[in-house]
Amino acid sequence: MKFCATSLTRCTPRLGTLTEIERLPNLSFETPLLLLYTRRGSVPHLSKDVFKRLTEEQQFLLTSLPSTIFMTDFVKQFESFNDYVSMQEYPFFLSIQDPSETTNSGYQKNQSIAVWSRNGRSTVTPDRYMNIAEIFKPDMYVTLCDGDTDQDSSSKRISKTIERSKVLFEKCLTRHLASDILKNKGFLGSIEGGYNLQAREKSIKYMEGKPLLGYMIDGLHKNGIEVQNISIDQIKPVIEHSLNLLPMDKLRVLMGCWNPPTILDLVDLGIDVFDSSYSFLMTEQSKALTFLCNDCKHGERSALINLSEKRYVEDFEPICKACSCLTCKNHTKAYINHLIQTKELLAEVLLMIHNTHHYMEFFKAIRQHIKNGTFHEFRNKIYVKFSQMIEQS
């Protein structure tokens, strides 16, 4: 896999292209890129047929160890994870933790980390992880790492994180380079260190000069819905400091349920890849994304609406008149409200269709505005939508 950035600048919005995907050599993906969040290889609430109707464009999928580690013995019977879940036409990224679920702290050991799934806690060593990677054959994946830090982590915890992640990285890289199955896959280093700038430097130092596709900036949070409440002011010093130390031609990845204004701020700093866990978690709260809509009623000029509220009982308009998704073309807010109140599974299906479509359009707009030189105007427009939502709440 190859990444080419169109502009080699630090801490500015940039475009790039991912090409030469070993399994799908004819595909290319523009950055800033959205990885579509999946559980067990499927976009939550959507069957493969519905997902294909959602978009005809190629998508890069994200899956994580917590939702797939128990599948390993079953995947062995197939050519790859893609074949097992019948998503052969889509490339996928394998992450260590699930960005939509708060990661349990503790249980990290000197040469292993803890991964929590529906079957409980699993201890994952570098050898076990690389064995899983050789079975799954992800198109891109990140080194095993200890990202169990956040803004409140102690210096001792951060120090142990760096030491452990260094050992895990060296063992994973050795296996990666020696593996005929994996050596041509996209392999990312993971930058740890919590909010300690000196620790971040140490983390980057031991990966210098290594044959990596890029880096994932990790250890800023413990995943889950609370990530949407982390402000750019909290993380900007860490992001800027880390990016200034990284090679400008490498891919930069940041996972988490960041809210859209923060996504735009992170794009402005030069981050290339994000995930769509935010749109999934809003669906779980019966919320519809509307921050790209310009046709909402006066009282709804905000970033999102909660369709479980009583005011939508007799609202026979679509979520967004200008939206071309299947939900907005065929259904009304009143109907979705009814489905929510009667606890019909179709409510989540329709909301997930809309929210996923809306979020994909968001990233298309980001790329287009960077190309047009109007990115900051677009960012300010989204800022206004979210500030109106705060004022109305």
C-alpha positions as CSV (number, residue, x, y, z in Angstrom):
1,M,0.0,0.0,0.0
2,K,1.2,3.5,-0.8
3,F,0.2,6.9,0.5
4,C,0.9,10.1,-1.4
5,A,0.2,13.5,0.1
6,T,-0.4,16.3,-2.4
7,S,1.2,18.9,-0.1
8,L,4.0,18.2,2.3
9,T,3.2,20.8,4.9
10,R,2.9,20.6,8.7
11,C,-0.3,21.3,10.6
12,T,-2.4,22.4,7.7
13,P,-5.3,20.7,5.9
14,R,-4.1,18.5,3.1
15,L,-5.2,16.1,0.4
16,G,-3.7,12.7,-0.3
17,T,-4.3,9.4,-2.0
18,L,-4.1,5.8,-0.8
19,T,-3.2,3.4,-3.7
20,E,-1.6,0.1,-4.5
21,I,-3.8,-1.9,-2.1
22,E,-2.4,-5.4,-2.6
23,R,-5.7,-7.2,-2.7
24,L,-7.6,-4.5,-4.7
25,P,-4.9,-2.8,-6.8
26,N,-7.4,-0.9,-9.0
27,L,-8.8,1.0,-6.0
28,S,-7.7,4.3,-4.7
29,F,-9.0,6.4,-1.8
30,E,-8.7,10.2,-1.3
31,T,-7.8,11.6,2.1
32,P,-9.1,13.0,4.4
33,L,-10.6,9.5,4.5
34,L,-13.6,8.2,6.5
35,L,-13.3,4.6,7.6
36,L,-16.8,3.1,7.9
37,Y,-17.3,1.7,11.4
38,T,-18.4,-2.0,11.5
39,R,-19.0,-4.6,14.1
40,R,-18.1,-8.1,13.2
41,G,-17.5,-6.9,9.6
42,S,-21.0,-5.4,9.1
43,V,-22.1,-1.8,9.4
44,P,-24.4,-1.9,12.4
45,H,-28.2,-2.2,11.6
46,L,-27.5,-2.6,7.9
47,S,-27.5,-5.8,5.9
48,K,-25.0,-6.0,3.0
49,D,-27.8,-5.4,0.5
50,V,-29.0,-2.3,2.2
51,F,-25.4,-1.1,2.6
52,K,-24.9,-1.5,-1.2
53,R,-28.0,0.6,-1.8
54,L,-26.7,3.2,0.5
55,T,-23.7,4.0,-1.7
56,E,-22.3,2.9,-5.0
57,E,-18.9,4.4,-4.1
58,Q,-16.1,2.2,-2.7
59,Q,-15.7,2.5,1.0
60,F,-12.8,1.6,3.4
61,L,-14.2,-0.4,6.3
62,L,-13.0,-0.5,9.9
63,T,-13.2,-3.5,12.2
64,S,-11.7,-4.0,15.6
65,L,-10.4,-6.8,17.8
66,P,-13.2,-6.6,20.4
67,S,-15.9,-7.5,17.9
68,T,-13.9,-10.1,15.9
69,I,-11.3,-11.8,18.2
70,F,-13.7,-14.7,19.0
71,M,-14.2,-15.3,15.3
72,T,-10.6,-16.3,14.7
73,D,-11.1,-20.1,14.5
74,F,-14.0,-19.6,12.1
75,V,-12.1,-17.2,9.8
76,K,-9.4,-19.8,9.5
77,Q,-11.7,-21.9,7.4
78,F,-11.9,-19.0,4.8
79,E,-9.3,-17.2,2.7
80,S,-9.6,-14.0,4.8
81,F,-11.9,-12.0,7.1
82,N,-13.3,-10.4,4.0
83,D,-14.3,-13.7,2.6
84,Y,-15.8,-14.8,6.0
85,V,-18.1,-11.8,6.2
86,S,-18.7,-11.8,2.4
87,M,-17.3,-8.3,1.9
88,Q,-14.6,-9.2,-0.5
89,E,-14.9,-6.0,-2.6
90,Y,-14.1,-3.7,0.3
91,P,-10.7,-3.1,1.9
92,F,-10.7,-3.0,5.7
93,F,-8.6,-1.6,8.5
94,L,-8.0,-3.6,11.7
95,S,-7.8,-1.6,14.9
96,I,-6.9,-2.8,18.4
97,Q,-9.9,-1.3,20.3
98,D,-13.5,-0.4,19.4
99,P,-13.9,3.4,19.1
100,S,-17.6,3.2,20.0
101,E,-17.1,1.3,23.3
102,T,-15.4,2.7,26.4
103,T,-12.2,0.6,26.9
104,N,-11.8,-1.0,30.3
105,S,-8.6,0.1,32.0
106,G,-6.0,-2.1,33.5
107,Y,-4.9,-5.7,32.9
108,Q,-2.0,-4.7,30.7
109,K,1.1,-6.7,31.1
110,N,4.7,-6.3,30.1
111,Q,4.3,-8.1,26.8
112,S,0.6,-8.2,26.3
113,I,-2.6,-6.1,26.4
114,A,-6.2,-6.8,27.3
115,V,-9.0,-6.8,24.7
116,W,-12.6,-7.0,25.9
117,S,-15.2,-8.7,23.8
118,R,-18.6,-10.1,24.5
119,N,-16.8,-13.3,25.7
120,G,-14.9,-11.4,28.3
121,R,-11.2,-10.4,28.6
122,S,-8.6,-11.8,26.2
123,T,-4.9,-11.4,26.7
124,V,-3.2,-10.5,23.4
125,T,0.5,-10.9,22.9
126,P,2.4,-9.8,19.8
127,D,2.5,-13.4,18.5
128,R,-1.2,-13.9,19.0
129,Y,-2.0,-10.6,17.4
130,M,0.2,-11.2,14.3
131,N,-1.3,-14.7,14.0
132,I,-4.8,-13.1,14.0
133,A,-3.5,-10.6,11.4
134,E,-2.2,-13.4,9.1
135,I,-5.6,-15.2,9.4
136,F,-7.7,-12.0,8.9
137,K,-5.4,-10.5,6.2
138,P,-6.4,-6.8,6.8
139,D,-5.5,-4.4,4.0
140,M,-4.2,-2.0,6.7
141,Y,-3.6,-2.5,10.4
142,V,-1.9,-0.9,13.4
143,T,0.8,-2.4,15.6
144,L,-0.3,-3.8,18.9
145,C,0.0,-1.1,21.5
146,D,-1.0,0.0,25.0
147,G,-3.3,3.0,24.5
148,D,-4.7,2.9,28.0
149,T,-4.2,6.6,28.8
150,D,-6.2,9.8,28.8
151,Q,-5.8,13.4,30.2
152,D,-5.9,12.1,33.8
153,S,-3.2,9.4,33.4
154,S,-0.2,9.6,35.8
155,S,3.4,9.9,34.7
156,K,4.0,6.4,35.9
157,R,1.2,5.0,33.8
158,I,2.4,6.9,30.8
159,S,6.0,5.7,31.3
160,K,4.8,2.1,31.4
161,T,2.7,2.7,28.3
162,I,5.7,3.8,26.3
163,E,8.0,1.0,27.5
164,R,5.3,-1.6,26.8
165,S,4.3,-0.2,23.4
166,K,8.0,-0.1,22.3
167,V,8.4,-3.8,23.0
168,L,5.0,-4.6,21.3
169,F,5.9,-2.5,18.2
170,E,9.4,-4.1,17.7
171,K,8.0,-7.6,17.9
172,C,5.0,-6.8,15.6
173,L,7.3,-5.1,13.0
174,T,9.7,-8.0,13.0
175,R,6.8,-10.4,12.3
176,H,5.3,-8.0,9.7
177,L,8.4,-7.8,7.7
178,A,9.1,-11.5,7.8
179,S,5.5,-12.5,6.8
180,D,4.8,-13.2,3.1
181,I,1.1,-12.7,3.9
182,L,1.5,-9.3,5.6
183,K,4.6,-7.6,4.4
184,N,2.8,-5.7,1.6
185,K,-0.1,-4.7,3.7
186,G,-0.3,-1.2,5.2
187,F,1.3,-1.2,8.6
188,L,1.0,1.7,11.1
189,G,3.0,2.6,14.1
190,S,1.1,3.9,17.2
191,I,2.2,7.1,19.0
192,E,1.5,6.8,22.7
193,G,2.3,9.1,25.6
194,G,-1.1,10.5,26.8
195,Y,-0.9,14.3,27.1
196,N,2.8,14.3,28.0
197,L,4.8,15.9,25.1
198,Q,8.1,14.4,26.2
199,A,6.6,11.0,26.3
200,R,5.2,11.5,22.8
201,E,8.7,12.3,21.6
202,K,10.0,9.1,23.1
203,S,7.3,7.1,21.4
204,I,8.0,8.7,18.0
205,K,11.8,8.3,18.5
206,Y,11.7,4.4,18.6
207,M,9.8,4.3,15.3
208,E,12.0,6.7,13.4
209,G,13.2,5.3,10.1
210,K,11.0,2.2,10.2
211,P,9.2,1.1,7.0
212,L,5.7,2.2,8.0
213,L,2.8,3.4,5.9
214,G,2.0,6.0,8.6
215,Y,1.2,6.5,12.3
216,M,-1.9,6.4,14.5
217,I,-2.0,9.0,17.3
218,D,-3.3,7.0,20.2
219,G,-3.8,7.3,23.9
220,L,-5.8,10.6,24.0
221,H,-8.9,8.9,25.3
222,K,-10.5,5.6,26.2
223,N,-13.0,5.5,23.4
224,G,-16.8,5.6,23.7
225,I,-19.3,8.4,23.3
226,E,-17.6,10.7,25.8
227,V,-14.9,11.4,23.2
228,Q,-17.4,13.8,21.5
229,N,-17.0,16.1,24.5
230,I,-13.2,16.5,24.2
231,S,-12.5,20.0,22.9
232,I,-9.8,20.8,20.4
233,D,-8.2,23.0,22.9
234,Q,-7.4,20.0,25.1
235,I,-5.8,17.9,22.4
236,K,-4.3,20.5,20.0
237,P,-0.9,20.9,21.8
238,V,-0.4,17.2,21.7
239,I,-1.5,16.8,18.1
240,E,0.6,19.7,16.9
241,H,3.7,18.6,18.8
242,S,3.4,15.0,17.5
243,L,2.8,16.0,13.8
244,N,5.7,18.4,13.9
245,L,8.0,15.4,14.7
246,L,6.6,13.1,12.1
247,P,7.7,12.7,8.4
248,M,5.3,14.8,6.3
249,D,4.9,12.0,3.7
250,K,3.4,9.5,6.1
251,L,-0.3,8.8,6.7
252,R,-1.8,10.2,10.0
253,V,-4.7,8.4,11.6
254,L,-6.8,9.4,14.6
255,M,-9.6,7.2,15.9
256,G,-12.6,8.1,18.1
257,C,-16.1,9.5,18.3
258,W,-15.0,13.1,17.7
259,N,-17.8,15.6,17.0
260,P,-17.8,17.2,13.5
261,P,-16.4,20.6,14.5
262,T,-13.4,18.8,16.1
263,I,-13.0,16.6,13.0
264,L,-12.7,19.8,11.0
265,D,-10.1,21.2,13.5
266,L,-8.2,18.0,13.2
267,V,-8.3,18.1,9.4
268,D,-7.0,21.6,9.7
269,L,-4.0,20.3,11.7
270,G,-3.3,17.7,9.0
271,I,-4.9,14.4,10.2
272,D,-5.7,12.2,7.2
273,V,-7.9,9.3,8.5
274,F,-10.9,9.1,10.9
275,D,-13.7,6.6,11.6
276,S,-17.5,6.9,11.5
277,S,-18.3,5.7,15.1
278,Y,-19.9,9.2,15.7
279,S,-22.7,8.6,13.2
280,F,-23.3,5.1,14.7
281,L,-23.5,6.4,18.3
282,M,-25.9,9.2,17.3
283,T,-28.1,6.5,15.7
284,E,-28.0,4.6,19.0
285,Q,-29.4,7.8,20.7
286,S,-32.2,8.2,18.1
287,K,-30.5,11.3,16.8
288,A,-30.4,12.3,13.1
289,L,-27.5,14.3,11.7
290,T,-28.6,17.6,10.1
291,F,-25.5,19.8,10.2
292,L,-25.2,19.7,6.3
293,C,-28.9,20.5,5.8
294,N,-29.9,24.1,4.8
295,D,-33.7,23.5,4.6
296,C,-34.6,22.9,8.2
297,K,-37.3,24.8,10.0
298,H,-36.3,27.8,12.1
299,G,-36.4,25.8,15.3
300,E,-34.2,23.1,13.8
301,R,-31.2,25.0,12.5
302,S,-28.8,22.9,14.5
303,A,-26.4,20.1,14.0
304,L,-28.7,17.2,14.9
305,I,-32.3,16.4,15.9
306,N,-33.6,13.8,18.4
307,L,-36.4,12.0,16.6
308,S,-37.7,10.5,19.8
309,E,-39.1,13.9,20.9
310,K,-42.9,14.5,20.8
311,R,-42.7,17.4,18.4
312,Y,-42.0,15.0,15.6
313,V,-45.2,12.9,16.1
314,E,-47.0,14.9,13.3
315,D,-44.0,16.1,11.3
316,F,-44.6,14.6,7.9
317,E,-41.4,16.0,6.3
318,P,-38.2,14.1,5.7
319,I,-35.2,14.6,8.0
320,C,-33.6,16.8,5.3
321,K,-35.4,17.7,2.1
322,A,-32.1,18.1,0.2
323,C,-30.8,14.7,1.3
324,S,-30.7,11.9,-1.3
325,C,-30.4,9.0,1.1
326,L,-33.0,6.2,1.0
327,T,-34.5,7.3,4.4
328,C,-35.1,10.9,3.4
329,K,-36.5,9.9,-0.1
330,N,-39.1,7.5,1.3
331,H,-39.9,8.3,5.0
332,T,-40.9,11.1,7.3
333,K,-39.8,12.2,10.8
334,A,-43.2,11.3,12.1
335,Y,-42.8,7.7,10.8
336,I,-39.4,7.3,12.3
337,N,-40.7,8.8,15.6
338,H,-43.5,6.2,15.6
339,L,-40.9,3.4,15.0
340,I,-38.8,4.6,17.9
341,Q,-41.8,4.8,20.3
342,T,-42.9,1.3,19.3
343,K,-39.3,0.0,19.6
344,E,-39.3,-1.3,16.0
345,L,-35.8,-2.3,14.7
346,L,-36.5,-0.5,11.5
347,A,-36.0,2.8,13.4
348,E,-32.3,2.1,13.8
349,V,-32.0,0.9,10.2
350,L,-33.5,4.1,8.8
351,L,-31.5,6.4,11.1
352,M,-28.3,4.5,10.3
353,I,-28.9,4.8,6.6
354,H,-29.4,8.6,6.9
355,N,-26.5,9.2,9.4
356,T,-24.0,7.1,7.5
357,H,-24.9,8.8,4.2
358,H,-24.7,12.3,5.9
359,Y,-21.3,11.5,7.4
360,M,-19.9,10.2,4.0
361,E,-21.2,13.4,2.4
362,F,-19.5,15.4,5.1
363,F,-16.1,13.9,4.2
364,K,-16.7,14.4,0.5
365,A,-17.5,18.1,1.3
366,I,-14.3,18.4,3.3
367,R,-12.1,17.1,0.4
368,Q,-13.9,19.4,-2.1
369,H,-13.5,22.5,0.1
370,I,-9.8,21.8,0.5
371,K,-9.5,21.5,-3.3
372,N,-11.5,24.7,-3.8
373,G,-9.6,26.7,-1.1
374,T,-12.8,27.3,0.9
375,F,-12.1,24.9,3.8
376,H,-12.1,27.5,6.5
377,E,-15.4,29.0,5.3
378,F,-16.9,25.5,5.4
379,R,-15.6,24.9,8.9
380,N,-17.0,28.2,10.1
381,K,-20.4,27.3,8.7
382,I,-20.4,23.9,10.6
383,Y,-19.3,25.8,13.8
384,V,-22.4,27.9,13.6
385,K,-24.7,24.9,13.3
386,F,-23.2,23.3,16.4
387,S,-23.2,26.6,18.3
388,Q,-26.9,27.0,17.6
389,M,-27.6,23.5,18.9
390,I,-25.8,24.4,22.2
391,E,-27.8,27.6,22.4
392,Q,-31.1,25.8,21.9
393,S,-30.3,23.0,24.5
